[in-house]
């Protein structure tokens, strides 16, 4: 049976058309030349001269883990049901986020803020190309990218691929992925196959499909001398991600499995334990909290309760 979250999300995307250059046809994002002029998905690149300083993560450094804990909010402009950053003014919501995440900081491990933009959004209709997804307009990605730079946050571009593939959609955002602070989040709940309709049944993905994206990101990092990139996979339940033995530890990629269980604390902890069991050791644990669905049945888990999970999550996202 489809979760409440799924039903709400499916309803929430009905108004997405205003966010896309070509509503519902999946052609909303330009794939013109990368702003840095240093890359392509082929992995070729001009050599860096020694006078050009290496790009770093926000706040400095080149690796995400174990130096940092990632904590932040997600959203889509004009779709409050899909996350806090889609509610009202972006600057105001980001300010609230920065205040909220301070509770996760530890003396030896600072928090690196995360803004997760749902950049490829599943649709209730197939669209012209039959892919059941649309990409947000470039202007939206640019707005979020500018804000992430301003506040020193990572920007993760979340992909709900419909009947497209994660790799195909990731490549459409390459010009932003060349930025040192931009990574990806994959949402396989919305990766549907032939005959499936978003919101009626859960989508799925495989370790091999995730590894394709990880290999692509690793190629960008290596070819362009970029700092480590985050690649988050959101998993609502264990059956959504299969074949994890095909995941590989890729150079320059910090792979995270975020457990998106819904409900009261005991149910969320149970889901976390089940989904994380058997996860490859190089995959970092993540945890998601829902302001709406979780609080329908119980108070939202506190930062202290989240950090008491075993293992403590390296990535925490509020929706």
C-alpha positions in Angstrom: 0.0 0.0 0.0 1.3 3.4 -0.9 2.3 5.6 2.0 0.7 8.9 3.0 3.9 10.6 1.9 3.5 9.2 -1.6 0.0 10.3 -1.9 0.8 13.8 -0.7 3.8 14.1 -3.0 1.8 12.9 -6.0 -0.8 15.6 -5.3 1.9 18.2 -4.7 3.5 17.9 -8.2 0.2 18.9 -9.9 1.3 22.5 -9.7 4.8 21.9 -11.0 4.2 23.1 -14.6 4.8 26.7 -13.7 8.3 25.7 -12.6 9.3 24.1 -15.9 10.2 25.8 -19.2 8.3 23.0 -21.0 5.6 21.8 -18.6 5.6 18.0 -18.2 7.8 17.2 -21.2 11.1 16.9 -19.3 12.9 19.6 -21.4 12.9 22.4 -18.8 16.7 22.5 -18.2 19.2 23.7 -20.6 22.3 21.5 -21.1 24.5 24.2 -22.7 28.2 24.6 -22.0 29.3 24.3 -18.5 30.1 27.6 -16.8 33.6 26.5 -15.9 34.3 25.4 -19.4 36.3 22.5 -17.9 34.2 19.4 -18.4 32.0 17.1 -20.2 30.4 13.8 -19.3 33.1 12.1 -21.3 35.5 12.9 -18.5 38.0 14.9 -20.6 39.4 18.1 -19.3 42.1 20.7 -19.9 44.9 20.5 -17.5 44.9 22.7 -14.4 47.7 25.1 -14.2 49.6 25.2 -10.9 48.6 28.8 -10.4 44.9 27.9 -10.1 44.0 27.0 -6.5 42.1 23.8 -5.9 38.4 24.2 -5.4 37.2 23.4 -1.9 34.0 22.6 -0.1 32.1 25.4 1.7 34.3 26.4 4.7 37.4 24.8 3.2 38.6 21.2 2.8 38.2 18.7 0.1 36.5 15.7 1.8 33.0 15.6 3.3 33.3 12.6 5.7 34.3 12.1 8.4 35.1 15.8 8.9 31.5 16.9 8.7 27.9 16.0 9.4 25.5 17.0 6.7 22.2 18.5 7.9 19.6 20.5 6.1 16.2 21.0 4.5 14.7 20.0 1.2 12.0 21.5 -1.0 10.6 22.7 -4.3 9.4 26.3 -4.8 5.6 26.5 -4.8 5.1 23.0 -3.4 5.0 23.2 0.4 4.1 19.5 0.7 7.5 18.5 -0.7 9.6 20.2 2.0 10.3 23.2 4.1 12.4 25.1 1.6 9.3 25.2 -0.7 7.4 27.2 1.9 7.4 31.0 1.5 10.6 33.0 1.0 13.8 31.0 0.3 16.0 33.3 2.3 13.7 33.2 5.3 13.5 29.4 5.2 17.2 29.0 4.8 17.8 31.2 7.8 15.5 29.0 9.8 17.3 26.0 8.6 20.7 27.4 9.7 19.3 28.0 13.2 17.8 24.5 13.4 20.9 22.6 12.4 23.2 24.1 15.0 22.0 21.5 17.5 23.7 18.8 15.4 27.2 20.4 15.6 29.9 18.7 17.8 33.2 20.2 18.9 35.2 17.9 16.6 32.6 17.6 13.8 31.0 20.8 12.5 27.7 20.7 10.5 27.9 21.3 6.8 24.5 22.8 5.8 22.6 21.1 3.0 19.9 22.5 0.7 18.2 19.7 -1.3 16.3 21.0 -4.3 13.9 18.6 -6.0 15.2 19.4 -9.4 13.6 16.6 -11.4 10.1 16.0 -10.3 7.8 13.1 -11.0 4.5 14.1 -12.8 0.9 12.8 -12.6 0.9 12.5 -16.5 3.4 11.0 -18.9 4.2 14.2 -20.8 5.2 14.5 -24.4 8.1 12.1 -24.1 6.3 9.6 -21.8 8.8 9.9 -19.0 6.4 11.1 -16.2 8.8 13.7 -15.0 9.7 17.4 -15.5 12.8 19.4 -14.7 12.7 22.7 -12.9 13.7 25.8 -14.8 17.3 26.9 -14.9 16.4 30.0 -13.0 15.3 28.0 -10.0 18.5 26.0 -9.8 20.4 29.3 -10.2 18.5 30.9 -7.3 19.2 28.0 -5.0 22.8 27.7 -6.2 23.4 31.4 -5.4 21.8 31.0 -2.0 23.9 27.9 -1.2 27.1 29.8 -2.1 26.0 32.8 0.0 25.4 30.7 3.2 28.2 28.2 2.7 25.9 25.1 2.0 26.0 22.1 -0.2 23.4 22.1 -2.9 22.0 18.6 -3.6 19.9 18.2 -6.8 17.2 15.6 -6.0 16.1 13.4 -8.9 12.7 11.8 -9.1 13.2 10.2 -12.6 9.8 8.7 -13.4 10.4 6.4 -16.4 13.7 8.1 -17.3 17.0 7.0 -15.6 19.0 8.5 -12.8 22.1 8.8 -15.0 20.3 10.4 -17.9 18.7 13.0 -15.6 21.9 13.6 -13.7 23.7 14.5 -16.9 21.2 17.2 -17.6 22.5 19.1 -14.6 26.2 18.7 -15.3 26.8 22.4 -15.6 25.9 22.8 -11.9 27.6 19.5 -10.9 30.9 21.2 -12.0 30.5 23.5 -9.0 32.5 22.3 -6.0 29.5 22.4 -3.6 26.9 20.7 -5.8 26.0 17.0 -5.5 23.0 14.7 -6.1 20.2 13.0 -4.3 18.4 10.1 -5.9 14.8 9.2 -5.0 14.1 5.7 -6.2 10.6 5.6 -4.8 9.7 7.6 -8.0 11.8 5.4 -10.4 8.9 3.7 -12.2 8.9 1.1 -14.9 6.7 0.3 -17.9 3.0 0.0 -16.9 3.6 1.8 -13.5 2.1 5.1 -12.5 3.6 7.4 -9.9 1.7 7.4 -6.7 -0.1 4.1 -7.3 2.9 1.9 -6.5 6.5 2.3 -5.3 9.3 2.6 -7.8 12.6 0.8 -7.2 16.3 0.9 -8.2 19.4 -1.2 -8.1 22.9 -0.9 -6.7 24.1 -1.1 -10.3 22.0 1.9 -11.3 23.2 3.9 -8.3 26.8 3.0 -9.1 26.4 4.3 -12.7 25.7 7.7 -11.2 28.5 7.4 -8.7 30.9 6.5 -11.5 29.7 9.5 -13.5 30.3 11.9 -10.6 33.7 10.3 -9.9 34.6 11.1 -13.5 33.7 14.7 -13.1 35.6 15.0 -9.8 38.7 13.5 -11.3 38.7 15.3 -14.6 38.0 18.7 -13.0 40.0 18.4 -9.8 36.9 18.9 -7.7 36.4 18.2 -4.0 34.4 15.2 -2.9 30.7 15.1 -3.9 27.8 13.8 -2.0 25.5 11.2 -3.6 22.5 10.5 -1.4 20.0 7.7 -2.1 16.7 8.0 -0.3 15.2 4.7 0.8 11.8 4.5 2.3 11.9 0.7 2.7 14.3 -2.1 2.1 12.8 -3.3 -1.2 13.2 0.0 -2.9 17.0 -0.5 -3.3 18.1 -4.0 -4.3 21.4 -5.4 -5.3 23.6 -3.4 -3.0 26.4 -5.7 -3.6 26.9 -3.9 -6.9 27.6 -0.6 -5.2 31.3 0.5 -5.4 33.4 2.9 -3.4 34.2 5.6 -6.0 37.0 8.1 -5.9 35.7 11.6 -5.0 32.1 10.4 -4.1 30.6 10.2 -0.6 27.7 7.8 -0.9 24.9 8.1 1.6 21.8 5.9 2.2 19.2 8.0 3.8 16.4 6.1 5.6 13.1 7.9 5.0 10.9 6.0 7.5 7.7 7.8 8.6 5.8 7.9 11.9 6.6 7.9 15.6 10.1 7.4 16.9 9.9 3.6 17.5 8.7 3.0 14.0 11.4 5.3 12.5 14.1 3.5 14.5 12.8 0.1 13.4 12.9 1.3 9.7 16.4 2.6 10.2 17.7 -0.6 11.6 16.0 -2.7 8.9 17.1 -0.6 5.9 20.7 -0.1 7.2 21.2 -3.8 7.9 23.7 -5.2 5.5 24.7 -1.9 4.0 28.2 -1.9 2.6 30.7 -0.3 5.1 31.7 2.6 2.8 28.1 3.8 2.5 27.3 6.5 5.1 24.0 6.4 7.1 21.4 9.0 6.7 18.1 9.8 8.3 15.0 11.9 7.3 12.5 13.7 9.4 9.1 14.8 8.2 7.5 17.9 9.7 4.1 16.9 8.4 3.7 13.1 8.4 5.9 12.4 11.5 4.1 15.0 13.6 0.7 13.6 12.8 1.3 10.7 15.1 4.0 11.9 17.6 6.3 14.8 18.4 9.2 15.2 16.0 12.4 13.4 17.1 14.9 15.8 18.7 18.5 16.2 17.4 19.7 14.3 20.5 17.4 11.4 19.7 18.5 11.3 16.1 22.2 11.3 17.1 21.5 8.4 19.5 20.7 6.1 16.6 23.1 3.3 16.0 25.0 4.2 13.9 24.6 7.9 14.3 23.6 9.3 10.9 26.1 11.3 9.0 23.3 13.0 7.0 20.1 14.3 8.4 17.4 15.9 6.2 14.1 17.6 7.3 11.2 17.6 4.9 
